Amino acid sequence: MLQVAFIRENKETVLKGLAKRNFTNAETVINQVVLTDENRKTTQTELDNTLAESNKLSKEIGILYKNGEAQKANILKEKTSQLKESSKELTEKLSQITTDLEELLYQIPNIPHDSVPAGNSEDDNENIFEEGIIPTLHEGALPHWELAKKYDIIDFELGNKITGAGFPVYKGKGARLQRALINYFLDKNTAAGYTEMQVPHLVNEASGKGTGQLPDKEGQMYHCEVDNLYLIPTAEVPVTNIYRDVLLKETDFPICNTAYTPCFRREAGSYGAHVRGLNRLHQFDKVEIVRLEHPSKSYAALDGMVDHVKGILQELEMPYRILRLCGGDLGFTSALTFDFELFSTAQDRWLEISSVSNFETFQANRLKLRFKNSNGKSELAHTLNGSSLALPRVLAGLLENCQTPEGIKIPKVLVPYCGFDVIS
């Protein structure tokens, strides 16, 4: 969430950034924020003055009673009763204005970093890096959903029977390979200095608002209405919310966490061939990395996170590319995002497998996540996160790109984790 003071002092910058995102009615919403904040400050001042006057009269009443001037005291008591009624009305008015202001701020996405290219959709994203050799597959090579059936390692129909579409069942070597990838990703992350966390898979509304999933993506989250809890769409939500309402020391930075969790997304409206098999699921596994950084070091940290994910894909020997997302494709909370895409030879297309983002102070403002700087003043931290990695499309690409007439050859780095070198 943007800070009101930042909006007031940098109105043109904010409007320019929102234009890069193609945010409609930007000027109207920003003007409403400024006017509502002015109303809030005026009402707050009026309430403060009313309370101060009431306190002043209360002291005078005490002195009058002490001096035996009850009649004068009773006259003032009537006035304090009026002031108390006024303060009650002003408190209610202030509460409503504050709520209205918050709802307006919830509508406004983060301001893109200067390096974010303009654009309307994923077609306008900027390809900044590409590495790896796209394999030439043998005649009769299959997409992963056919390989899964051929080798009996993933059962989509069984998952549909148990729950519904988008909830696959991993079997035998498929389950072991899934577990191997999770352990490998966690080991790589902890070796890089990330502390492993095990976190809840359901979060409350405050946590969803803290990282920006609510109210923006409310329709895409599974909601347990009786308890008002949400199934997590990513480990980013519970891990980042560990630090909600926390005041850090400057020496605490950087704070680096990693976590494996299942992730749950309704993916409402998703259909077609591009979501077949593992390409888009309602439940999937992901290993996440989350960083809290000093504002002066967050973009160097972002570069380090990108290099870290690159290192994992290099070890997996997978062809991949990195995209800098344009304004029209940028996530609501992000200031700058790099997407990693893996090339699926069998599907002849790129599959998104990771997003690495810097949110600057946008999440921290919602979370009230601050630190004491060197001058002893309270300042908002920067938050970052990335997939390291999301499993479904990594597994899909691995099965498709590593297939041979004799079976699916497992990348060397994973063999110690899964205990076999081929699925046949």
Residue pairs with C-beta under 8 A, 6 or more apart in sequence:
1 105
1 106
1 108
1 212
1 362
1 365
1 366
2 14
2 105
2 108
2 110
2 111
2 362
2 365
3 361
3 365
3 380
4 33
4 37
4 101
4 105
6 14
7 14
7 30
7 33
7 34
7 108
8 34
8 37
11 30
11 34
13 111
14 26
14 30
14 111
15 26
15 27
15 30
17 111
17 112
18 26
18 30
18 108
18 109
18 111
19 26
20 112
20 116
20 118
20 327
21 109
21 112
21 327
21 328
21 330
22 120
22 327
22 328
23 108
23 109
29 104
29 107
29 108
30 108
32 104
33 101
33 104
33 105
33 108
36 97
36 100
36 101
36 104
37 101
39 97
40 94
40 97
40 98
40 101
43 90
43 93
43 94
43 97
44 94
46 90
47 87
47 90
47 91
47 94
50 83
50 86
50 87
50 90
51 87
53 83
54 80
54 83
54 84
54 87
57 76
57 79
57 80
57 83
58 80
60 76
61 73
61 76
61 77
61 80
64 70
64 72
64 73
64 76
65 73
106 209
106 215
106 216
109 330
109 332
109 333
110 330
110 332
110 333
110 334
110 335
110 359
110 360
110 362
111 335
112 327
112 330
112 335
112 336
113 335
113 336
113 358
113 360
115 324
115 336
116 324
116 325
116 326
116 327
116 330
116 335
116 336
117 124
117 125
117 126
117 324
117 326
117 327
118 124
118 326
118 327
118 328
119 125
119 326
119 327
119 328
119 329
120 326
120 328
121 326
121 328
121 329
122 325
122 329
124 326
124 328
124 329
125 323
125 324
125 325
125 326
125 329
125 339
126 323
126 324
126 326
127 321
127 322
127 323
128 322
128 323
128 324
128 338
129 310
129 321
129 322
130 319
130 320
130 321
130 322
131 310
131 313
131 314
131 319
131 320
131 321
132 313
132 314
132 317
132 318
132 319
132 320
132 343
133 319
134 319
134 343
134 345
135 319
135 345
135 401
136 345
137 345
137 346
137 400
137 401
137 403
138 403
138 404
138 405
141 345
141 346
141 400
141 403
142 150
142 346
142 400
142 403
143 276
143 277
143 344
143 346
143 347
143 400
144 154
144 277
144 278
144 344
144 346
144 395
144 396
144 397
144 399
144 400
145 154
145 156
145 276
145 277
145 278
147 153
147 399
147 400
147 403
147 408
148 154
148 155
148 156
148 174
148 277
148 399
151 173
151 174
151 407
151 408
151 423
151 424
152 171
152 172
153 170
153 171
153 172
153 173
153 174
153 175
153 177
153 423
154 168
154 169
154 170
154 171
154 174
154 278
155 168
155 169
155 171
156 165
156 168
156 169
156 277
158 169
159 165
159 166
159 167
159 168
159 169
160 167
162 169
163 283
164 282
165 282
166 267
166 280
166 281
166 282
166 283
167 281
167 282
167 283
168 278
168 281
170 178
173 418
173 420
173 423
174 423
176 418
176 419
176 420
177 395
177 398
177 410
177 414
177 418
177 423
178 285
178 391
178 395
179 417
179 418
180 414
180 417
180 418
181 389
181 391
181 394
181 395
181 414
181 417
182 260
182 285
182 287
182 391
183 417
184 413
184 414
184 417
185 260
185 287
185 312
185 388
185 389
186 196
186 258
186 260
186 287
188 308
188 311
188 312
188 315
188 388
189 196
189 258
189 287
189 289
189 308
189 388
190 196
190 258
192 256
192 308
193 256
194 256
194 257
194 258
194 289
195 256
195 257
195 258
196 257
196 258
196 259
197 239
197 242
197 257
197 258
197 259
198 259
199 235
199 238
199 239
199 242
199 259
199 261
200 232
200 238
201 231
201 232
201 238
201 261
201 262
201 264
202 224
202 229
202 230
202 231
202 232
203 229
203 230
203 232
203 237
203 238
203 241
204 228
204 229
204 230
205 214
205 228
205 230
206 241
206 244
207 230
207 237
207 238
207 241
207 244
208 214
208 218
208 221
208 230
208 237
209 215
209 366
210 237
210 240
210 241
210 244
210 363
210 366
210 367
211 236
211 237
211 240
211 241
211 333
211 363
211 366
211 367
212 332
212 333
212 359
212 362
212 363
212 366
213 221
213 230
213 233
213 237
214 221
214 230
216 332
216 333
217 233
217 332
219 266
219 268
220 233
220 265
220 266
220 267
220 268
221 230
221 231
221 233
221 264
221 265
221 266
222 230
222 231
222 264
222 265
222 266
223 229
223 230
223 231
224 230
224 231
231 264
232 238
232 261
232 263
232 264
233 263
233 264
233 265
234 261
234 263
234 286
234 288
234 385
234 387
235 259
235 260
235 261
235 263
235 286
235 287
235 288
235 290
236 288
236 290
236 385
238 259
238 261
239 257
239 259
239 288
239 290
239 385
240 290
240 363
240 367
240 383
240 385
241 367
242 257
243 255
243 292
243 367
243 369
243 381
244 367
244 368
244 369
245 367
245 368
245 369
246 369
246 370
247 370
247 371
247 372
247 378
248 255
248 292
248 369
248 370
248 371
248 372
248 381
249 371
249 372
250 294
250 371
250 372
250 373
250 374
252 292
252 371
253 292
253 293
253 294
253 297
253 371
253 381
254 291
254 292
254 293
254 294
254 297
254 301
255 291
255 292
255 293
256 289
256 290
256 291
257 289
257 290
257 291
258 287
258 288
258 289
258 290
258 388
259 287
259 288
259 290
260 285
260 286
260 287
260 288
261 285
261 286
261 288
262 283
262 284
262 285
262 286
263 283
263 284
263 285
263 286
263 390
264 282
264 283
265 281
265 282
266 282
267 275
267 280
267 281
267 282
270 280
274 280
274 349
277 396
278 284
278 392
278 393
278 395
278 396
279 351
279 392
279 393
279 396
280 392
281 392
284 390
284 391
284 392
285 390
285 391
285 392
286 387
286 389
286 390
286 391
287 387
287 388
287 389
287 391
288 385
288 386
288 387
288 388
289 305
289 308
289 385
289 386
289 387
289 388
290 383
290 384
290 385
291 298
291 301
291 305
291 383
291 384
291 385
292 369
292 381
292 382
292 383
292 384
293 301
293 381
293 382
293 383
293 384
294 371
294 381
294 382
295 360
295 361
295 379
295 380
295 381
295 382
298 358
298 360
298 382
298 384
299 336
299 358
301 358
301 384
302 336
302 338
302 356
302 357
302 358
302 384
305 356
305 384
305 386
305 388
306 322
306 338
306 356
306 386
308 386
308 388
309 340
309 354
309 356
309 386
309 387
309 388
309 389
310 320
310 322
312 388
312 389
313 320
313 340
313 342
315 411
315 413
316 394
316 398
316 411
316 413
316 414
317 411
317 412
318 342
318 343
318 394
318 397
318 398
318 401
318 411
319 342
319 343
319 401
320 340
320 341
320 342
320 343
320 353
321 340
321 341
321 343
321 350
322 338
322 339
322 340
322 341
323 338
323 339
323 340
323 341
324 336
324 337
324 338
325 331
325 334
325 336
325 337
325 338
325 339
330 336
330 337
331 337
331 355
331 357
333 357
333 359
333 362
333 363
334 357
334 358
334 359
334 362
335 357
335 358
335 359
335 360
335 362
336 357
336 358
337 355
337 356
337 357
337 358
338 355
338 356
338 357
339 352
339 354
339 355
340 352
340 353
340 354
340 355
340 356
340 387
340 389
341 350
341 351
341 352
341 353
342 350
342 351
342 353
342 393
342 394
342 397
343 349
343 350
343 351
343 397
343 401
344 350
344 351
344 393
344 396
344 397
344 400
344 401
345 400
345 401
346 400
346 401
346 403
347 400
351 393
351 396
351 397
352 393
353 387
353 389
353 390
353 393
353 394
353 397
354 386
354 387
354 388
354 389
354 390
355 386
355 387
356 384
356 385
356 386
356 387
357 384
357 385
357 386
358 382
358 384
359 382
359 383
359 384
359 385
360 382
360 383
361 380
361 381
361 382
362 383
363 369
363 383
364 370
364 380
364 381
364 382
364 383
365 380
367 383
369 380
369 381
369 383
370 378
370 379
370 380
370 381
371 378
371 379
371 381
372 378
372 379
373 379
398 408
398 411
399 408
402 408
402 409
402 410
402 411
403 409
406 422
406 424
407 422
407 423
407 424
408 422
408 423
408 424
409 421
409 422
410 418
410 420
410 421
410 422
410 423
412 421
415 421
